[in-house]
Amino acid sequence: MKTLTVAALQLPTLGMNATRLEFYLKNATERGARLVLLGEYVLNHFFRELEEIPRSMVKEQSRKHTELLQRLAKEYDVVFVAPIVRIEKKRYYKTIAKIGAKKVEYYRQQILIPYDHWNEAAFFSNEVAPLKDPMIFRIDGFRIAVLGGYELHFDPLWERLDRRKVDLVLLPTASTFGSHNRWRTLIKSRAFLHGVYILRANRLGEFSEGENRWRFYGDSMLVDPEGEVEMMLEDKESMLVEAIEKRAVKEHRKSWRFREALEARGAL
C-alpha cells in the first residue's frame, strides 16, 4: 500500500524572521513528512501591505526565504510548496514555489482575485492568457498538483487535473471574512467529485484598513477523496501532519466511476 505523509503549516506572515520554521519542520520530518505546504502571504506580507513596503525589501525577503527553505529541504529531505512574491523588471508576480534540495520551480498563478476590495489582478502582473496545466509533480508515486486558492473555483483547471489523474491537490489560501463554511463545503465537494485528496493551508493574522479588520482564520485541513475531513486545525498557529493512501484514491474512482463516464464520452 503506497502512502505519503504530508504536512501543512498554519502561520501568520513570517516577515524577515523565519527561524521557527525549523522547529515545526523537525517535528514534521520525525513523523515522516515528505512534503510541507505553507499558506498564502506567509513568506511575504499580504499584498495590500506590499504597496507600503519598498520593492527592494520585498525582493530581499523573497530571496532570503527561498534560500532558507532550500537549505532546510536539503537538510531534512523534504519538498516545500509555498506561495511567494517574485519581482521581475520592477513588476510583482504572484507565484507558488516548489522548493527541493536541488532546484526551485515556480508556478505563476493563472487566475487572480479581481474584486474592488481585494484586487490581486490589478496589483500583480501575472499574464492573462489561455489556461494551461497547473504545476504537477510526483513524490513517492503520488501525482501532486498545485492550485492558487482562488483557482479552486474554476472548472477548466479541474478538467486539466482530471486528465492528468492527480492524486493530491495542494491549496495554499489566505481566506478571511468569516468564509469558513463556504470554503469547507467547496473543498469537500471538489475532493469528492474529482476523487482526490486536498491539503489546504490557510494563513493566520490580521490586516486593518481604516475601521475594517480582516482576520485570516486558519482552518487548514486535509480532505480525503470521499469528501471527508481527516484532520482540521483551528485558529491558532499549529501544524497538520497526516498520511494519505493511494488505495483511497483508487477505491473512490472504482466505486463512483465519474472519470469512466467522462472518458466514455470523449470528455477527458
C-alpha positions in Angstrom: 0.0 0.0 0.0 1.5 3.3 -1.1 1.4 6.1 1.5 2.7 9.6 1.6 3.0 11.7 4.7 2.2 15.4 4.2 2.3 18.5 6.4 0.6 21.9 6.4 2.0 24.8 8.5 -0.6 27.3 9.7 1.3 30.5 10.3 1.0 34.3 10.1 3.3 36.3 7.9 6.9 35.5 8.9 8.4 38.8 7.8 12.2 38.6 7.7 12.4 36.1 10.6 11.5 32.5 9.6 13.6 30.7 12.3 10.6 29.0 13.9 10.0 27.1 10.6 12.8 24.7 11.6 11.0 23.9 14.9 7.9 22.7 13.0 10.0 21.1 10.3 11.9 18.9 12.7 8.7 17.7 14.3 7.1 17.0 10.9 10.0 15.0 9.5 10.3 13.0 12.7 6.7 11.9 11.9 7.7 11.0 8.3 6.6 14.1 6.4 8.0 14.3 2.8 6.0 17.4 1.7 5.3 20.6 3.6 2.8 23.2 2.5 2.6 26.9 3.6 -0.3 29.3 3.1 -0.6 32.4 1.0 1.2 35.6 2.2 3.2 33.7 4.8 6.7 34.2 3.3 5.6 37.7 2.2 3.2 40.3 3.6 -0.4 40.5 2.4 -0.5 42.1 -1.0 -2.3 45.2 0.3 0.6 45.8 2.7 3.2 45.3 -0.1 2.2 48.7 -1.5 3.7 50.4 1.5 7.0 48.3 1.6 10.0 49.2 -0.6 10.2 46.9 -3.6 13.9 46.1 -2.7 12.8 44.9 0.7 10.1 42.6 -0.7 12.7 41.2 -3.2 15.2 40.6 -0.5 12.6 38.9 1.7 11.6 36.5 -1.1 15.3 35.7 -1.8 16.2 35.0 1.8 13.2 32.8 2.4 13.8 30.8 -0.8 17.4 30.2 0.2 16.3 29.2 3.8 13.7 26.7 2.5 16.2 25.2 0.0 18.7 24.7 2.8 16.0 23.1 5.0 14.8 21.0 2.2 18.3 19.6 1.7 18.9 19.1 5.4 15.6 17.4 6.2 15.0 15.7 2.8 11.6 17.3 2.2 9.9 19.3 -0.5 8.3 22.7 0.3 5.4 24.2 -1.6 4.9 27.8 -0.7 3.4 30.9 -2.3 6.0 33.7 -2.8 6.1 37.1 -4.5 8.6 37.4 -7.3 9.8 40.7 -8.7 11.0 40.9 -12.3 11.7 44.2 -14.1 10.0 46.1 -11.2 6.8 44.1 -11.7 5.2 41.9 -9.0 4.2 38.3 -9.8 2.1 36.0 -7.6 3.8 32.6 -7.7 3.9 29.3 -5.9 7.3 27.8 -5.4 8.2 24.1 -5.2 11.5 24.1 -3.3 13.6 21.0 -3.1 17.2 20.3 -2.2 18.5 20.7 -5.8 16.2 23.1 -7.5 13.3 25.6 -7.2 10.4 25.6 -9.7 7.7 28.3 -9.9 4.0 28.2 -10.8 2.6 31.6 -11.8 -1.0 31.7 -10.6 -3.2 32.0 -13.7 -6.5 33.4 -12.2 -6.3 36.2 -9.7 -9.0 37.8 -7.5 -10.4 40.9 -9.3 -12.7 42.3 -6.6 -12.7 46.0 -5.7 -11.7 45.4 -2.1 -9.2 42.6 -3.0 -7.8 43.2 -6.4 -4.8 41.0 -6.9 -5.4 41.0 -10.7 -4.6 44.8 -10.7 -1.7 44.6 -8.3 0.2 41.7 -9.8 1.4 41.4 -13.4 0.6 37.8 -14.0 -0.2 37.2 -17.6 -3.8 36.9 -18.8 -3.7 34.1 -21.3 -5.4 30.8 -22.2 -5.3 28.4 -19.3 -2.6 25.7 -19.1 -2.0 22.9 -16.7 -1.1 23.9 -13.1 2.1 22.7 -11.6 2.1 18.9 -11.4 4.9 16.8 -10.0 5.5 13.3 -8.3 6.6 12.2 -4.9 6.8 8.6 -4.0 4.4 7.5 -6.8 1.8 10.2 -6.0 0.9 12.7 -8.7 0.5 16.1 -7.0 -0.9 19.4 -8.3 -0.7 22.9 -7.0 -3.5 25.5 -7.3 -3.7 29.0 -6.0 -6.5 29.4 -3.5 -8.8 31.3 -5.8 -8.2 28.9 -8.6 -10.2 26.2 -6.7 -13.4 27.7 -8.1 -12.8 27.2 -11.8 -13.9 24.0 -13.6 -11.5 24.3 -16.6 -8.5 23.9 -14.3 -10.1 20.9 -12.6 -10.7 19.3 -16.0 -7.0 19.6 -16.7 -6.2 17.9 -13.3 -8.7 15.1 -14.2 -6.9 14.4 -17.4 -3.6 14.2 -15.6 -5.0 11.8 -13.0 -3.9 13.8 -10.0 -4.0 12.1 -6.5 -3.4 15.2 -4.3 -4.1 18.9 -4.7 -2.2 21.4 -2.7 -4.2 24.5 -1.9 -2.5 27.4 -0.2 -5.0 30.1 0.8 -5.5 33.4 2.6 -9.2 33.3 3.4 -11.0 35.7 5.7 -14.4 37.5 6.3 -15.9 34.5 8.1 -15.9 32.4 5.0 -15.2 29.1 6.9 -18.3 27.2 5.8 -18.2 28.2 2.2 -14.5 27.1 1.9 -15.1 23.8 3.8 -18.1 23.0 1.5 -16.2 23.8 -1.7 -13.1 21.9 -0.7 -15.1 18.8 0.3 -17.1 18.9 -2.9 -14.1 19.2 -5.1 -12.3 16.3 -3.4 -15.3 14.0 -3.8 -16.2 15.0 -7.4 -12.7 14.6 -8.6 -11.5 11.7 -6.4 -8.5 13.5 -4.9 -7.1 14.4 -1.6 -6.9 18.2 -0.9 -4.5 19.7 1.5 -5.3 23.2 2.4 -3.0 25.6 4.3 -4.7 28.8 5.3 -2.7 31.7 6.9 -3.3 33.4 10.2 -3.1 37.1 11.1 -4.9 40.4 10.5 -5.0 43.3 8.1 -6.6 46.6 9.1 -7.8 49.3 6.8 -9.5 52.2 8.5 -12.2 50.7 10.7 -12.2 47.4 8.8 -10.3 44.5 10.2 -9.6 41.4 8.0 -9.0 38.3 10.1 -7.3 35.3 8.5 -8.8 32.4 10.4 -6.7 29.3 9.7 -9.0 26.2 9.3 -6.2 24.3 7.4 -7.3 20.8 6.6 -6.8 17.5 4.8 -9.8 16.2 3.0 -9.9 12.7 1.5 -11.4 11.5 -1.8 -14.7 10.7 -0.2 -15.0 14.4 0.8 -14.4 13.7 4.5 -12.2 15.9 6.6 -9.4 13.7 8.0 -7.8 16.5 10.0 -8.5 20.1 10.6 -6.7 22.8 12.5 -8.5 25.6 14.4 -7.4 29.3 14.5 -4.0 29.1 16.3 -0.5 28.7 15.0 -0.1 25.0 14.5 0.8 22.1 12.2 -1.1 19.3 10.5 0.8 16.0 9.7 -1.2 13.2 8.1 -0.6 10.2 5.8 -2.5 9.8 2.5 -3.1 6.5 0.8 -3.1 5.7 -2.9 -5.6 3.0 -2.2 -8.2 5.5 -1.1 -7.9 7.3 -4.5 -8.2 4.1 -6.5 -11.2 2.8 -4.5 -13.1 6.1 -4.8 -12.7 6.2 -8.6 -13.6 2.5 -8.9 -16.7 3.0 -6.8 -18.1 6.2 -8.3 -16.8 5.9 -11.9 -17.0 9.7 -12.6 -13.9 9.6 -14.7 -15.0 6.5 -16.5 -18.3 8.2 -17.5 -16.4 11.2 -19.0 -13.8 9.1 -20.7 -16.6 7.0 -22.4 -17.9 10.2 -24.0 -14.5 11.6 -25.0 -14.7 14.4 -22.4 -11.3 13.5 -20.9 
